[in-house]
């Protein structure tokens, strides 16, 4: 069962791909991560990943920006405003000069089933 979903627009201008600056965040980010859109706009999306997951997230981001794929899927722990970590499903797709990200939180059982289906 889907718990919540937020949409982000992230810059990927040539030469700035490693910054991944958030340009827009939907109001629903407050529902799933506790942040107001103004809290995250202008910040790097990597600030919200676990430190040990940042290299993998940067790799996925750079591959998504540099490829012609329709979308990339990544599972990660994302930091909530209260400092807690929440398991998220992140889908990235490039549209013109921005990367559109949809971050979703599922109840554990459904998330695990969706992740397993992607791995098989």
Backbone as XML, in Angstrom:
<?xml version="1.0"?>
<chain id="A" units="angstrom">
  <residue number="1" name="UNK">
    <atom name="N" x="0.844" y="-1.177" z="0.000"/>
    <atom name="CA" x="0.000" y="0.000" z="0.000"/>
    <atom name="C" x="0.888" y="1.239" z="0.000"/>
  </residue>
  <residue number="2" name="UNK">
    <atom name="N" x="0.617" y="2.161" z="-0.890"/>
    <atom name="CA" x="1.373" y="3.398" z="-0.985"/>
    <atom name="C" x="1.087" y="4.261" z="0.226"/>
  </residue>
  <residue number="3" name="UNK">
    <atom name="N" x="2.137" y="4.697" z="0.897"/>
    <atom name="CA" x="1.986" y="5.569" z="2.054"/>
    <atom name="C" x="2.003" y="7.026" z="1.625"/>
  </residue>
  <residue number="4" name="UNK">
    <atom name="N" x="2.936" y="7.384" z="0.743"/>
    <atom name="CA" x="3.039" y="8.762" z="0.292"/>
    <atom name="C" x="4.004" y="8.887" z="-0.858"/>
  </residue>
  <residue number="5" name="UNK">
    <atom name="N" x="3.900" y="10.009" z="-1.586"/>
    <atom name="CA" x="4.750" y="10.224" z="-2.748"/>
    <atom name="C" x="5.032" y="11.716" z="-2.874"/>
  </residue>
  <residue number="6" name="UNK">
    <atom name="N" x="6.266" y="12.075" z="-3.189"/>
    <atom name="CA" x="6.645" y="13.463" z="-3.422"/>
    <atom name="C" x="7.385" y="13.553" z="-4.737"/>
  </residue>
  <residue number="7" name="UNK">
    <atom name="N" x="7.215" y="14.662" z="-5.433"/>
    <atom name="CA" x="7.916" y="14.891" z="-6.690"/>
    <atom name="C" x="8.922" y="16.009" z="-6.521"/>
  </residue>
  <residue number="8" name="UNK">
    <atom name="N" x="10.085" y="15.841" z="-7.166"/>
    <atom name="CA" x="11.148" y="16.841" z="-7.121"/>
    <atom name="C" x="11.639" y="17.117" z="-8.531"/>
  </residue>
  <residue number="9" name="UNK">
    <atom name="N" x="12.066" y="18.337" z="-8.791"/>
    <atom name="CA" x="12.808" y="18.667" z="-10.000"/>
    <atom name="C" x="14.214" y="18.998" z="-9.554"/>
  </residue>
  <residue number="10" name="UNK">
    <atom name="N" x="15.208" y="18.339" z="-10.172"/>
    <atom name="CA" x="16.599" y="18.475" z="-9.761"/>
    <atom name="C" x="17.413" y="18.917" z="-10.961"/>
  </residue>
  <residue number="11" name="UNK">
    <atom name="N" x="18.240" y="19.951" z="-10.780"/>
    <atom name="CA" x="19.038" y="20.458" z="-11.897"/>
    <atom name="C" x="20.093" y="19.451" z="-12.310"/>
  </residue>
  <residue number="12" name="UNK">
    <atom name="N" x="20.437" y="19.450" z="-13.589"/>
    <atom name="CA" x="21.571" y="18.661" z="-14.062"/>
    <atom name="C" x="22.242" y="19.372" z="-15.226"/>
  </residue>
  <residue number="13" name="UNK">
    <atom name="N" x="22.451" y="20.665" z="-15.053"/>
    <atom name="CA" x="23.120" y="21.427" z="-16.093"/>
    <atom name="C" x="24.522" y="20.887" z="-16.301"/>
  </residue>
  <residue number="14" name="UNK">
    <atom name="N" x="25.018" y="20.890" z="-17.536"/>
    <atom name="CA" x="26.372" y="20.369" z="-17.795"/>
    <atom name="C" x="27.392" y="20.997" z="-16.854"/>
  </residue>
  <residue number="15" name="UNK">
    <atom name="N" x="28.243" y="20.149" z="-16.282"/>
    <atom name="CA" x="29.273" y="20.611" z="-15.359"/>
    <atom name="C" x="28.807" y="20.715" z="-13.919"/>
  </residue>
  <residue number="16" name="UNK">
    <atom name="N" x="27.497" y="20.628" z="-13.681"/>
    <atom name="CA" x="26.976" y="20.748" z="-12.323"/>
    <atom name="C" x="26.282" y="19.483" z="-11.859"/>
  </residue>
  <residue number="17" name="UNK">
    <atom name="N" x="26.462" y="18.383" z="-12.580"/>
    <atom name="CA" x="25.693" y="17.170" z="-12.288"/>
    <atom name="C" x="25.914" y="16.655" z="-10.883"/>
  </residue>
  <residue number="18" name="UNK">
    <atom name="N" x="27.104" y="16.830" z="-10.329"/>
    <atom name="CA" x="27.346" y="16.260" z="-9.002"/>
    <atom name="C" x="26.624" y="17.036" z="-7.904"/>
  </residue>
  <residue number="19" name="UNK">
    <atom name="N" x="26.161" y="18.265" z="-8.176"/>
    <atom name="CA" x="25.467" y="19.046" z="-7.148"/>
    <atom name="C" x="24.021" y="18.614" z="-6.965"/>
  </residue>
  <residue number="20" name="UNK">
    <atom name="N" x="23.344" y="18.261" z="-8.041"/>
    <atom name="CA" x="21.958" y="17.783" z="-7.973"/>
    <atom name="C" x="21.085" y="18.695" z="-7.114"/>
  </residue>
  <residue number="21" name="UNK">
    <atom name="N" x="21.055" y="19.968" z="-7.467"/>
    <atom name="CA" x="20.305" y="20.964" z="-6.708"/>
    <atom name="C" x="18.807" y="20.813" z="-6.933"/>
  </residue>
  <residue number="22" name="UNK">
    <atom name="N" x="18.043" y="20.810" z="-5.861"/>
    <atom name="CA" x="16.591" y="20.694" z="-5.937"/>
    <atom name="C" x="16.015" y="22.045" z="-6.355"/>
  </residue>
  <residue number="23" name="UNK">
    <atom name="N" x="15.274" y="22.056" z="-7.467"/>
    <atom name="CA" x="14.666" y="23.276" z="-7.998"/>
    <atom name="C" x="13.209" y="23.418" z="-7.586"/>
  </residue>
  <residue number="24" name="UNK">
    <atom name="N" x="12.541" y="22.304" z="-7.345"/>
    <atom name="CA" x="11.114" y="22.285" z="-7.006"/>
    <atom name="C" x="10.846" y="21.053" z="-6.153"/>
  </residue>
  <residue number="25" name="UNK">
    <atom name="N" x="9.957" y="21.189" z="-5.204"/>
    <atom name="CA" x="9.481" y="20.044" z="-4.414"/>
    <atom name="C" x="7.980" y="20.196" z="-4.233"/>
  </residue>
  <residue number="26" name="UNK">
    <atom name="N" x="7.234" y="19.122" z="-4.457"/>
    <atom name="CA" x="5.778" y="19.173" z="-4.281"/>
    <atom name="C" x="5.429" y="19.304" z="-2.798"/>
  </residue>
  <residue number="27" name="UNK">
    <atom name="N" x="4.235" y="19.815" z="-2.544"/>
    <atom name="CA" x="3.759" y="19.983" z="-1.165"/>
    <atom name="C" x="3.728" y="18.653" z="-0.409"/>
  </residue>
  <residue number="28" name="UNK">
    <atom name="N" x="3.571" y="17.557" z="-1.145"/>
    <atom name="CA" x="3.462" y="16.248" z="-0.499"/>
    <atom name="C" x="4.756" y="15.811" z="0.170"/>
  </residue>
  <residue number="29" name="UNK">
    <atom name="N" x="5.856" y="16.539" z="-0.053"/>
    <atom name="CA" x="7.100" y="16.204" z="0.644"/>
    <atom name="C" x="6.905" y="16.336" z="2.157"/>
  </residue>
  <residue number="30" name="UNK">
    <atom name="N" x="6.011" y="17.234" z="2.555"/>
    <atom name="CA" x="5.729" y="17.393" z="3.992"/>
    <atom name="C" x="5.088" y="16.133" z="4.569"/>
  </residue>
  <residue number="31" name="UNK">
    <atom name="N" x="4.268" y="15.470" z="3.772"/>
    <atom name="CA" x="3.589" y="14.260" z="4.244"/>
    <atom name="C" x="4.538" y="13.091" z="4.439"/>
  </residue>
  <residue number="32" name="UNK">
    <atom name="N" x="5.530" y="12.958" z="3.550"/>
    <atom name="CA" x="6.371" y="11.766" z="3.647"/>
    <atom name="C" x="7.717" y="12.006" z="4.323"/>
  </residue>
  <residue number="33" name="UNK">
    <atom name="N" x="8.248" y="13.236" z="4.242"/>
    <atom name="CA" x="9.553" y="13.492" z="4.852"/>
    <atom name="C" x="9.519" y="14.581" z="5.929"/>
  </residue>
  <residue number="34" name="UNK">
    <atom name="N" x="8.402" y="15.285" z="6.041"/>
    <atom name="CA" x="8.273" y="16.293" z="7.087"/>
    <atom name="C" x="8.852" y="17.648" z="6.732"/>
  </residue>
  <residue number="35" name="UNK">
    <atom name="N" x="9.433" y="17.792" z="5.548"/>
    <atom name="CA" x="10.000" y="19.068" z="5.120"/>
    <atom name="C" x="8.960" y="19.872" z="4.355"/>
  </residue>
  <residue number="36" name="UNK">
    <atom name="N" x="9.001" y="21.183" z="4.464"/>
    <atom name="CA" x="8.250" y="22.056" z="3.577"/>
    <atom name="C" x="9.077" y="22.186" z="2.303"/>
  </residue>
  <residue number="37" name="UNK">
    <atom name="N" x="8.436" y="22.422" z="1.160"/>
    <atom name="CA" x="9.215" y="22.578" z="-0.073"/>
    <atom name="C" x="10.344" y="23.600" z="0.061"/>
  </residue>
  <residue number="38" name="UNK">
    <atom name="N" x="10.077" y="24.708" z="0.754"/>
    <atom name="CA" x="11.104" y="25.752" z="0.919"/>
    <atom name="C" x="12.338" y="25.253" z="1.670"/>
  </residue>
  <residue number="39" name="UNK">
    <atom name="N" x="12.161" y="24.221" z="2.495"/>
    <atom name="CA" x="13.284" y="23.669" z="3.263"/>
    <atom name="C" x="14.311" y="22.980" z="2.378"/>
  </residue>
  <residue number="40" name="UNK">
    <atom name="N" x="13.860" y="22.422" z="1.251"/>
    <atom name="CA" x="14.763" y="21.612" z="0.428"/>
    <atom name="C" x="15.177" y="22.289" z="-0.873"/>
  </residue>
  <residue number="41" name="UNK">
    <atom name="N" x="14.383" y="23.256" z="-1.355"/>
    <atom name="CA" x="14.715" y="23.933" z="-2.613"/>
    <atom name="C" x="16.046" y="24.660" z="-2.457"/>
  </residue>
  <residue number="42" name="UNK">
    <atom name="N" x="16.921" y="24.461" z="-3.460"/>
    <atom name="CA" x="18.251" y="25.073" z="-3.447"/>
    <atom name="C" x="19.315" y="24.214" z="-2.791"/>
  </residue>
  <residue number="43" name="UNK">
    <atom name="N" x="18.930" y="23.094" z="-2.226"/>
    <atom name="CA" x="19.879" y="22.189" z="-1.561"/>
    <atom name="C" x="20.142" y="20.992" z="-2.465"/>
  </residue>
  <residue number="44" name="UNK">
    <atom name="N" x="21.248" y="20.313" z="-2.223"/>
    <atom name="CA" x="21.561" y="19.105" z="-2.972"/>
    <atom name="C" x="20.689" y="17.960" z="-2.476"/>
  </residue>
  <residue number="45" name="UNK">
    <atom name="N" x="20.160" y="17.173" z="-3.398"/>
    <atom name="CA" x="19.336" y="16.030" z="-2.975"/>
    <atom name="C" x="20.163" y="15.030" z="-2.178"/>
  </residue>
  <residue number="46" name="UNK">
    <atom name="N" x="21.489" y="15.017" z="-2.375"/>
    <atom name="CA" x="22.335" y="14.052" z="-1.682"/>
    <atom name="C" x="22.458" y="14.337" z="-0.186"/>
  </residue>
  <residue number="47" name="UNK">
    <atom name="N" x="22.061" y="15.537" z="0.250"/>
    <atom name="CA" x="22.078" y="15.852" z="1.681"/>
    <atom name="C" x="21.100" y="14.983" z="2.467"/>
  </residue>
  <residue number="48" name="UNK">
    <atom name="N" x="20.151" y="14.371" z="1.781"/>
    <atom name="CA" x="19.096" y="13.621" z="2.446"/>
    <atom name="C" x="19.306" y="12.109" z="2.405"/>
  </residue>
  <residue number="49" name="UNK">
    <atom name="N" x="20.409" y="11.662" z="1.781"/>
    <atom name="CA" x="20.755" y="10.243" z="1.727"/>
    <atom name="C" x="21.661" y="9.887" z="2.901"/>
  </residue>
  <residue number="50" name="UNK">
    <atom name="N" x="21.634" y="8.631" z="3.310"/>
    <atom name="CA" x="22.602" y="8.152" z="4.314"/>
    <atom name="C" x="24.001" y="8.367" z="3.749"/>
  </residue>
  <residue number="51" name="UNK">
    <atom name="N" x="24.934" y="8.792" z="4.569"/>
    <atom name="CA" x="26.291" y="9.040" z="4.068"/>
    <atom name="C" x="26.903" y="7.852" z="3.326"/>
  </residue>
  <residue number="52" name="UNK">
    <atom name="N" x="26.651" y="6.627" z="3.805"/>
    <atom name="CA" x="27.236" y="5.464" z="3.130"/>
    <atom name="C" x="26.522" y="5.124" z="1.819"/>
  </residue>
  <residue number="53" name="UNK">
    <atom name="N" x="25.357" y="5.719" z="1.560"/>
    <atom name="CA" x="24.630" y="5.478" z="0.316"/>
    <atom name="C" x="24.860" y="6.573" z="-0.729"/>
  </residue>
  <residue number="54" name="UNK">
    <atom name="N" x="25.519" y="7.656" z="-0.354"/>
    <atom name="CA" x="25.715" y="8.773" z="-1.283"/>
    <atom name="C" x="26.490" y="8.363" z="-2.533"/>
  </residue>
  <residue number="55" name="UNK">
    <atom name="N" x="27.596" y="7.615" z="-2.445"/>
    <atom name="CA" x="28.292" y="7.233" z="-3.686"/>
    <atom name="C" x="27.405" y="6.456" z="-4.657"/>
  </residue>
  <residue number="56" name="UNK">
    <atom name="N" x="26.597" y="5.540" z="-4.160"/>
    <atom name="CA" x="25.698" y="4.776" z="-5.032"/>
    <atom name="C" x="24.617" y="5.692" z="-5.612"/>
  </residue>
  <residue number="57" name="UNK">
    <atom name="N" x="24.081" y="6.596" z="-4.805"/>
    <atom name="CA" x="23.061" y="7.525" z="-5.282"/>
    <atom name="C" x="23.636" y="8.453" z="-6.353"/>
  </residue>
  <residue number="58" name="UNK">
    <atom name="N" x="24.860" y="8.937" z="-6.145"/>
    <atom name="CA" x="25.506" y="9.788" z="-7.155"/>
    <atom name="C" x="25.726" y="9.015" z="-8.445"/>
  </residue>
  <residue number="59" name="UNK">
    <atom name="N" x="26.114" y="7.752" z="-8.335"/>
    <atom name="CA" x="26.316" y="6.906" z="-9.510"/>
    <atom name="C" x="25.010" y="6.732" z="-10.287"/>
  </residue>
  <residue number="60" name="UNK">
    <atom name="N" x="23.926" y="6.424" z="-9.599"/>
    <atom name="CA" x="22.616" y="6.272" z="-10.242"/>
    <atom name="C" x="22.206" y="7.590" z="-10.899"/>
  </residue>
  <residue number="61" name="UNK">
    <atom name="N" x="22.376" y="8.685" z="-10.178"/>
    <atom name="CA" x="22.020" y="10.009" z="-10.699"/>
    <atom name="C" x="22.811" y="10.325" z="-11.974"/>
  </residue>
  <residue number="62" name="UNK">
    <atom name="N" x="24.125" y="10.136" z="-11.926"/>
    <atom name="CA" x="24.965" y="10.442" z="-13.092"/>
    <atom name="C" x="24.645" y="9.524" z="-14.270"/>
  </residue>
  <residue number="63" name="UNK">
    <atom name="N" x="24.335" y="8.266" z="-13.989"/>
    <atom name="CA" x="23.943" y="7.351" z="-15.071"/>
    <atom name="C" x="22.609" y="7.771" z="-15.676"/>
  </residue>
  <residue number="64" name="UNK">
    <atom name="N" x="21.668" y="8.197" z="-14.832"/>
    <atom name="CA" x="20.359" y="8.636" z="-15.335"/>
    <atom name="C" x="20.508" y="9.878" z="-16.201"/>
  </residue>
  <residue number="65" name="UNK">
    <atom name="N" x="21.335" y="10.814" z="-15.760"/>
    <atom name="CA" x="21.554" y="12.043" z="-16.519"/>
    <atom name="C" x="22.255" y="11.749" z="-17.844"/>
  </residue>
  <residue number="66" name="UNK">
    <atom name="N" x="23.181" y="10.812" z="-17.841"/>
    <atom name="CA" x="23.973" y="10.538" z="-19.030"/>
    <atom name="C" x="23.403" y="9.512" z="-19.980"/>
  </residue>
  <residue number="67" name="UNK">
    <atom name="N" x="22.243" y="8.952" z="-19.673"/>
    <atom name="CA" x="21.695" y="7.900" z="-20.532"/>
    <atom name="C" x="20.417" y="8.353" z="-21.216"/>
  </residue>
  <residue number="68" name="UNK">
    <atom name="N" x="19.990" y="7.573" z="-22.166"/>
    <atom name="CA" x="18.732" y="7.842" z="-22.855"/>
    <atom name="C" x="17.599" y="6.980" z="-22.323"/>
  </residue>
  <residue number="69" name="UNK">
    <atom name="N" x="17.782" y="6.388" z="-21.151"/>
    <atom name="CA" x="16.747" y="5.530" z="-20.582"/>
    <atom name="C" x="15.530" y="6.362" z="-20.197"/>
  </residue>
  <residue number="70" name="UNK">
    <atom name="N" x="14.395" y="5.729" z="-20.234"/>
    <atom name="CA" x="13.157" y="6.411" z="-19.852"/>
    <atom name="C" x="13.165" y="6.751" z="-18.361"/>
  </residue>
  <residue number="71" name="UNK">
    <atom name="N" x="13.720" y="5.858" z="-17.527"/>
    <atom name="CA" x="13.719" y="6.100" z="-16.090"/>
    <atom name="C" x="14.734" y="5.188" z="-15.407"/>
  </residue>
  <residue number="72" name="UNK">
    <atom name="N" x="15.125" y="5.576" z="-14.210"/>
    <atom name="CA" x="15.999" y="4.755" z="-13.372"/>
    <atom name="C" x="15.299" y="4.577" z="-12.025"/>
  </residue>
  <residue number="73" name="UNK">
    <atom name="N" x="15.464" y="3.411" z="-11.428"/>
    <atom name="CA" x="14.828" y="3.078" z="-10.159"/>
    <atom name="C" x="15.913" y="2.833" z="-9.120"/>
  </residue>
  <residue number="74" name="UNK">
    <atom name="N" x="15.720" y="3.381" z="-7.912"/>
    <atom name="CA" x="16.709" y="3.231" z="-6.858"/>
    <atom name="C" x="15.977" y="3.170" z="-5.515"/>
  </residue>
  <residue number="75" name="UNK">
    <atom name="N" x="16.399" y="2.251" z="-4.651"/>
    <atom name="CA" x="15.856" y="2.156" z="-3.298"/>
    <atom name="C" x="16.897" y="2.702" z="-2.335"/>
  </residue>
  <residue number="76" name="UNK">
    <atom name="N" x="16.475" y="3.585" z="-1.428"/>
    <atom name="CA" x="17.424" y="4.209" z="-0.511"/>
    <atom name="C" x="16.729" y="4.612" z="0.781"/>
  </residue>
  <residue number="77" name="UNK">
    <atom name="N" x="17.542" y="4.819" z="1.801"/>
    <atom name="CA" x="17.057" y="5.416" z="3.039"/>
    <atom name="C" x="17.209" y="6.924" z="2.891"/>
  </residue>
  <residue number="78" name="UNK">
    <atom name="N" x="16.125" y="7.652" z="3.124"/>
    <atom name="CA" x="16.116" y="9.103" z="3.008"/>
    <atom name="C" x="15.823" y="9.684" z="4.390"/>
  </residue>
  <residue number="79" name="UNK">
    <atom name="N" x="16.532" y="10.765" z="4.722"/>
    <atom name="CA" x="16.386" y="11.384" z="6.046"/>
    <atom name="C" x="15.125" y="12.243" z="6.103"/>
  </residue>
  <residue number="80" name="UNK">
    <atom name="N" x="14.330" y="12.002" z="7.139"/>
    <atom name="CA" x="13.169" y="12.840" z="7.410"/>
    <atom name="C" x="13.619" y="14.080" z="8.176"/>
  </residue>
  <residue number="81" name="UNK">
    <atom name="N" x="12.755" y="15.051" z="8.269"/>
    <atom name="CA" x="13.067" y="16.277" z="9.007"/>
    <atom name="C" x="13.388" y="15.990" z="10.471"/>
  </residue>
  <residue number="82" name="UNK">
    <atom name="N" x="12.740" y="14.975" z="11.051"/>
    <atom name="CA" x="12.969" y="14.630" z="12.457"/>
    <atom name="C" x="14.254" y="13.816" z="12.671"/>
  </residue>
  <residue number="83" name="UNK">
    <atom name="N" x="15.025" y="13.593" z="11.578"/>
    <atom name="CA" x="16.291" y="12.867" z="11.686"/>
    <atom name="C" x="16.173" y="11.363" z="11.493"/>
  </residue>
  <residue number="84" name="UNK">
    <atom name="N" x="14.956" y="10.850" z="11.456"/>
    <atom name="CA" x="14.747" y="9.423" z="11.236"/>
    <atom name="C" x="14.995" y="9.076" z="9.772"/>
  </residue>
  <residue number="85" name="UNK">
    <atom name="N" x="15.368" y="7.828" z="9.519"/>
    <atom name="CA" x="15.580" y="7.349" z="8.154"/>
    <atom name="C" x="14.368" y="6.565" z="7.711"/>
  </residue>
  <residue number="86" name="UNK">
    <atom name="N" x="13.945" y="6.783" z="6.482"/>
    <atom name="CA" x="12.777" y="6.085" z="5.952"/>
    <atom name="C" x="13.169" y="5.450" z="4.620"/>
  </residue>
  <residue number="87" name="UNK">
    <atom name="N" x="12.728" y="4.211" z="4.430"/>
    <atom name="CA" x="12.984" y="3.462" z="3.196"/>
    <atom name="C" x="12.149" y="4.046" z="2.067"/>
  </residue>
  <residue number="88" name="UNK">
    <atom name="N" x="12.791" y="4.450" z="0.984"/>
    <atom name="CA" x="12.075" y="5.075" z="-0.136"/>
    <atom name="C" x="12.393" y="4.381" z="-1.454"/>
  </residue>
  <residue number="89" name="UNK">
    <atom name="N" x="11.431" y="4.455" z="-2.355"/>
    <atom name="CA" x="11.614" y="4.049" z="-3.741"/>
    <atom name="C" x="11.736" y="5.349" z="-4.536"/>
  </residue>
  <residue number="90" name="UNK">
    <atom name="N" x="12.851" y="5.521" z="-5.243"/>
    <atom name="CA" x="13.101" y="6.740" z="-6.007"/>
    <atom name="C" x="13.146" y="6.405" z="-7.492"/>
  </residue>
  <residue number="91" name="UNK">
    <atom name="N" x="12.348" y="7.119" z="-8.268"/>
    <atom name="CA" x="12.334" y="6.944" z="-9.716"/>
    <atom name="C" x="12.786" y="8.254" z="-10.332"/>
  </residue>
  <residue number="92" name="UNK">
    <atom name="N" x="13.805" y="8.184" z="-11.192"/>
    <atom name="CA" x="14.371" y="9.365" z="-11.831"/>
    <atom name="C" x="14.167" y="9.290" z="-13.335"/>
  </residue>
  <residue number="93" name="UNK">
    <atom name="N" x="13.848" y="10.406" z="-13.948"/>
    <atom name="CA" x="13.811" y="10.500" z="-15.402"/>
    <atom name="C" x="14.255" y="11.904" z="-15.807"/>
  </residue>
  <residue number="94" name="UNK">
    <atom name="N" x="14.933" y="12.021" z="-16.924"/>
    <atom name="CA" x="15.443" y="13.306" z="-17.396"/>
    <atom name="C" x="14.456" y="13.902" z="-18.394"/>
  </residue>
  <residue number="95" name="UNK">
    <atom name="N" x="14.111" y="15.176" z="-18.169"/>
    <atom name="CA" x="13.244" y="15.923" z="-19.072"/>
    <atom name="C" x="13.936" y="17.263" z="-19.335"/>
  </residue>
  <residue number="96" name="UNK">
    <atom name="N" x="14.392" y="17.438" z="-20.567"/>
    <atom name="CA" x="15.147" y="18.623" z="-20.961"/>
    <atom name="C" x="16.353" y="18.784" z="-20.046"/>
  </residue>
  <residue number="97" name="UNK">
    <atom name="N" x="16.444" y="19.900" z="-19.294"/>
    <atom name="CA" x="17.623" y="20.124" z="-18.469"/>
    <atom name="C" x="17.368" y="19.930" z="-16.982"/>
  </residue>
  <residue number="98" name="UNK">
    <atom name="N" x="16.369" y="19.140" z="-16.660"/>
    <atom name="CA" x="16.118" y="18.806" z="-15.259"/>
    <atom name="C" x="15.891" y="17.315" z="-15.126"/>
  </residue>
  <residue number="99" name="UNK">
    <atom name="N" x="16.143" y="16.826" z="-13.939"/>
    <atom name="CA" x="15.872" y="15.439" z="-13.618"/>
    <atom name="C" x="14.625" y="15.445" z="-12.744"/>
  </residue>
  <residue number="100" name="UNK">
    <atom name="N" x="13.616" y="14.710" z="-13.135"/>
    <atom name="CA" x="12.382" y="14.621" z="-12.361"/>
    <atom name="C" x="12.491" y="13.378" z="-11.485"/>
  </residue>
  <residue number="101" name="UNK">
    <atom name="N" x="12.297" y="13.563" z="-10.200"/>
    <atom name="CA" x="12.375" y="12.448" z="-9.258"/>
    <atom name="C" x="11.036" y="12.293" z="-8.560"/>
  </residue>
  <residue number="102" name="UNK">
    <atom name="N" x="10.602" y="11.069" z="-8.449"/>
    <atom name="CA" x="9.394" y="10.730" z="-7.702"/>
    <atom name="C" x="9.827" y="9.811" z="-6.571"/>
  </residue>
  <residue number="103" name="UNK">
    <atom name="N" x="9.640" y="10.245" z="-5.355"/>
    <atom name="CA" x="10.050" y="9.473" z="-4.189"/>
    <atom name="C" x="8.803" y="8.971" z="-3.476"/>
  </residue>
  <residue number="104" name="UNK">
    <atom name="N" x="8.744" y="7.660" z="-3.266"/>
    <atom name="CA" x="7.563" y="7.034" z="-2.659"/>
    <atom name="C" x="7.943" y="6.223" z="-1.443"/>
  </residue>
  <residue number="105" name="UNK">
    <atom name="N" x="7.022" y="6.159" z="-0.511"/>
    <atom name="CA" x="7.176" y="5.316" z="0.674"/>
    <atom name="C" x="6.035" y="4.313" z="0.661"/>
  </residue>
  <residue number="106" name="UNK">
    <atom name="N" x="6.376" y="3.040" z="0.809"/>
    <atom name="CA" x="5.390" y="1.973" z="0.864"/>
    <atom name="C" x="5.464" y="1.312" z="2.226"/>
  </residue>
  <residue number="107" name="UNK">
    <atom name="N" x="4.387" y="0.677" z="2.627"/>
    <atom name="CA" x="4.451" y="-0.169" z="3.817"/>
    <atom name="C" x="5.442" y="-1.279" z="3.517"/>
  </residue>
  <residue number="108" name="UNK">
    <atom name="N" x="6.117" y="-1.781" z="4.537"/>
    <atom name="CA" x="7.223" y="-2.727" z="4.361"/>
    <atom name="C" x="6.918" y="-3.900" z="3.449"/>
  </residue>
  <residue number="109" name="UNK">
    <atom name="N" x="5.792" y="-4.573" z="3.629"/>
    <atom name="CA" x="5.507" y="-5.762" z="2.834"/>
    <atom name="C" x="5.443" y="-5.452" z="1.347"/>
  </residue>
  <residue number="110" name="UNK">
    <atom name="N" x="4.719" y="-4.388" z="0.980"/>
    <atom name="CA" x="4.582" y="-4.061" z="-0.441"/>
    <atom name="C" x="5.912" y="-3.584" z="-1.010"/>
  </residue>
  <residue number="111" name="UNK">
    <atom name="N" x="6.660" y="-2.805" z="-0.265"/>
    <atom name="CA" x="7.950" y="-2.322" z="-0.732"/>
    <atom name="C" x="8.884" y="-3.490" z="-1.009"/>
  </residue>
  <residue number="112" name="UNK">
    <atom name="N" x="8.925" y="-4.449" z="-0.105"/>
    <atom name="CA" x="9.794" y="-5.611" z="-0.294"/>
    <atom name="C" x="9.368" y="-6.435" z="-1.501"/>
  </residue>
  <residue number="113" name="UNK">
    <atom name="N" x="8.052" y="-6.581" z="-1.710"/>
    <atom name="CA" x="7.559" y="-7.310" z="-2.878"/>
    <atom name="C" x="7.932" y="-6.588" z="-4.162"/>
  </residue>
  <residue number="114" name="UNK">
    <atom name="N" x="7.813" y="-5.243" z="-4.191"/>
    <atom name="CA" x="8.147" y="-4.462" z="-5.382"/>
    <atom name="C" x="9.650" y="-4.537" z="-5.656"/>
  </residue>
  <residue number="115" name="UNK">
    <atom name="N" x="10.466" y="-4.451" z="-4.607"/>
    <atom name="CA" x="11.915" y="-4.532" z="-4.783"/>
    <atom name="C" x="12.311" y="-5.908" z="-5.302"/>
  </residue>
  <residue number="116" name="UNK">
    <atom name="N" x="11.742" y="-6.957" z="-4.736"/>
    <atom name="CA" x="12.038" y="-8.311" z="-5.174"/>
    <atom name="C" x="11.638" y="-8.502" z="-6.632"/>
  </residue>
  <residue number="117" name="UNK">
    <atom name="N" x="10.495" y="-7.964" z="-7.027"/>
    <atom name="CA" x="10.045" y="-8.088" z="-8.425"/>
    <atom name="C" x="11.025" y="-7.402" z="-9.377"/>
  </residue>
  <residue number="118" name="UNK">
    <atom name="N" x="11.638" y="-6.298" z="-8.940"/>
    <atom name="CA" x="12.601" y="-5.581" z="-9.780"/>
    <atom name="C" x="13.915" y="-6.339" z="-9.901"/>
  </residue>
  <residue number="119" name="UNK">
    <atom name="N" x="14.236" y="-7.115" z="-8.897"/>
    <atom name="CA" x="15.514" y="-7.837" z="-8.896"/>
    <atom name="C" x="15.450" y="-9.161" z="-9.639"/>
  </residue>
  <residue number="120" name="UNK">
    <atom name="N" x="14.234" y="-9.646" z="-9.893"/>
    <atom name="CA" x="14.107" y="-10.943" z="-10.570"/>
    <atom name="C" x="13.787" y="-10.779" z="-12.035"/>
  </residue>
</chain>
